Amino acid sequence: MDVIKYVILLDTTGGGVSATNIITLIAAMVAAVASFGGAWMAYRSNKKALKQQRELADENMEQARKDNERLLQQQKELAEKNIQLTETNNNSTLEQQRMIADKNFEITKKHNADSLKQQREIAANNIQADVVSKARIDWIQKERDYLSDYMSLASNMQSYFAVWLADVKRDEKYKTTESFLKYCEHPVKFQNLKNILIMSLGPDDKKEEYNNEKFIELIENVYAKTEKMAEALVQETDTMALREELKELTKFARNYFKNEWNKAKDGK
């Protein structure tokens, strides 16, 4: 471009083309060619550098893509491992929970069975205690009635015998068997009551103060005193002795039946 401008300049000045001008022109052309060559070389150099930059950018992009894919693959593998580990832990935890639940169920089942067994035993014991208590209360009441009749007959036996003897002395007809048997109704009943009382008092270990053996002994003493009283034809000494025996029997019986009542109340 500089050469063209220079030729145009020479042409417009009206000067002729001299050797100097030609040299100058050639120099300008050489400079122009050199400048063009430099520009061309710079262009080629820039183009090569640009190509290298593009290639480097492509390599970097490819490397980044590969790195991203590798990183993504690693993250995926790690995620899968975590999922698998979580599933394993969950399965293990679930199995443990099932085992604990089964164990708790067995414990609860056994506890309920034991509790039901205890309740049944308690109910059975209560029923047994109620039966024993009721039976003991009934027995106490019957024993009291028997003992009351027995002591009443013992107290009145003297009167029965005295009346019969007086009748016999007043009139011989009272010596008949019929009259004697009528009198004997009371001694027979008296003896029967004694036997009932003794048979209803079973043997015991005598550990308690008011025990069966002592009770039987006092019942026998009353009976023996009553027989002696009849044999002695109602002597005053025997009457007093009988009263003391009845008094002792009454005192003993009150304490004895009180103890038996407490046993019945406690279900023993």
RANOR-V880983 format. One record per backbone hydrogen bond with DSSP energy under -0.5 kcal/mol. CO is the residue of the C=O (numbers start at 1). NH is the residue of the N-H. E is the energy in kcal/mol with one decimal. If there is no record, write none. Layout:
CO|NH|E  CO|NH|E
This chain:
1|5|-2.2  2|6|-1.8  3|7|-2.3  4|8|-2.4  5|9|-1.7  6|10|-2.0  7|11|-2.2  8|12|-1.9  9|13|-1.1  10|14|-0.7  10|15|-0.7  16|18|-0.9  18|22|-2.7  19|23|-2.8  20|24|-3.1  21|25|-3.2  22|26|-3.7  23|27|-3.5  24|28|-2.6  25|29|-3.0  26|30|-3.5  27|31|-2.9  28|32|-2.8  29|33|-3.5  30|34|-3.3  31|35|-2.9  32|36|-3.0  33|37|-3.2  34|38|-2.8  35|39|-2.6  36|40|-3.3  37|41|-3.0  38|42|-2.8  39|43|-2.7  40|44|-3.1  41|45|-3.1  42|46|-3.2  43|47|-3.1  44|48|-2.9  45|49|-2.9  46|50|-3.0  47|51|-2.4  48|52|-3.0  49|53|-2.8  50|54|-2.6  51|55|-3.3  52|56|-3.3  53|57|-2.8  54|58|-3.2  55|59|-3.0  56|60|-3.0  57|61|-2.9  58|62|-3.0  59|63|-3.2  60|64|-2.9  61|65|-2.8  62|66|-3.0  63|67|-3.2  64|68|-2.9  65|69|-2.8  66|70|-3.2  67|71|-3.1  68|72|-3.0  69|73|-2.7  70|74|-2.6  71|75|-2.8  72|76|-2.5  73|77|-3.0  74|78|-3.0  75|79|-2.7  76|80|-2.7  77|81|-2.5  78|82|-2.7  79|83|-2.7  80|84|-2.9  81|85|-3.3  82|86|-3.0  83|87|-2.9  84|88|-2.7  85|89|-3.0  86|90|-3.1  87|91|-3.0  88|92|-2.9  89|93|-3.4  90|94|-3.2  91|95|-2.6  92|96|-2.6  93|97|-2.9  94|98|-2.6  95|99|-2.7  96|100|-3.0  97|101|-3.0  98|102|-3.0  99|103|-2.6  100|104|-3.1  101|105|-2.5  102|106|-2.5  103|107|-2.7  104|108|-3.1  105|109|-2.9  106|110|-2.9  107|111|-3.1  108|112|-3.0  109|113|-2.5  110|114|-3.2  111|115|-3.0  112|116|-3.0  113|117|-2.6  114|118|-3.0  115|119|-2.8  116|120|-2.6  117|121|-2.9  118|122|-3.3  119|123|-3.0  120|124|-3.2  121|125|-3.1  122|126|-3.1  123|127|-2.8  124|128|-3.1  125|129|-3.5  126|130|-2.9  127|131|-2.9  128|132|-3.2  129|133|-3.3  130|134|-2.9  131|135|-2.7  132|136|-2.9  133|137|-2.6  134|138|-2.7  135|139|-2.5  136|140|-2.8  137|141|-2.3  138|142|-2.3  139|143|-2.9  140|144|-2.5  141|145|-2.1  142|146|-3.0  143|147|-3.0  144|148|-2.7  145|149|-2.4  146|150|-2.5  147|151|-2.7  148|152|-2.1  149|153|-2.5  150|154|-2.2  151|155|-2.3  152|156|-1.9  153|157|-1.4  154|158|-0.5  156|160|-2.5  157|161|-2.5  158|162|-2.5  159|163|-2.6  160|164|-1.9  161|165|-2.5  162|166|-2.4  163|167|-2.3  164|168|-2.3  165|169|-2.4  166|170|-1.8  167|171|-2.5  171|174|-1.5  172|175|-2.1  173|176|-1.4  176|180|-2.2  177|181|-3.0  178|182|-1.9  179|183|-1.8  180|184|-2.3  181|185|-0.8  182|185|-0.6  183|186|-1.1  183|187|-0.7  184|188|-2.6  185|189|-2.1  186|190|-2.5  187|191|-2.6  188|192|-2.6  189|193|-2.5  190|194|-1.8  191|195|-2.3  192|196|-2.6  193|197|-2.5  194|198|-2.4  195|199|-2.7  196|200|-1.7  197|201|-0.5  198|201|-1.0  200|202|-0.8  209|211|-1.1  211|215|-1.8  212|216|-2.9  213|217|-2.2  214|218|-2.0  215|219|-2.1  216|220|-2.7  217|221|-2.0  218|222|-2.0  219|223|-1.9  220|224|-2.7  221|225|-2.5  222|226|-2.0  223|227|-2.2  224|228|-2.2  225|229|-2.2  226|230|-1.9  227|231|-2.4  228|232|-2.5  229|234|-2.7  230|233|-1.3  235|239|-1.6  236|240|-2.1  237|241|-2.1  238|242|-2.2  239|243|-2.0  240|244|-1.9  241|245|-2.0  242|246|-2.7  243|247|-2.3  244|248|-2.4  245|249|-2.4  246|250|-2.6  247|251|-2.2  248|252|-2.4  249|253|-2.8  250|254|-2.2  251|255|-1.6  252|256|-2.6  253|257|-2.9  254|258|-1.5  255|259|-2.2  256|260|-2.2  257|261|-2.2  258|262|-2.1  259|263|-2.0  260|264|-2.1  261|265|-2.4  262|266|-1.8  263|268|-2.9  264|267|-1.1
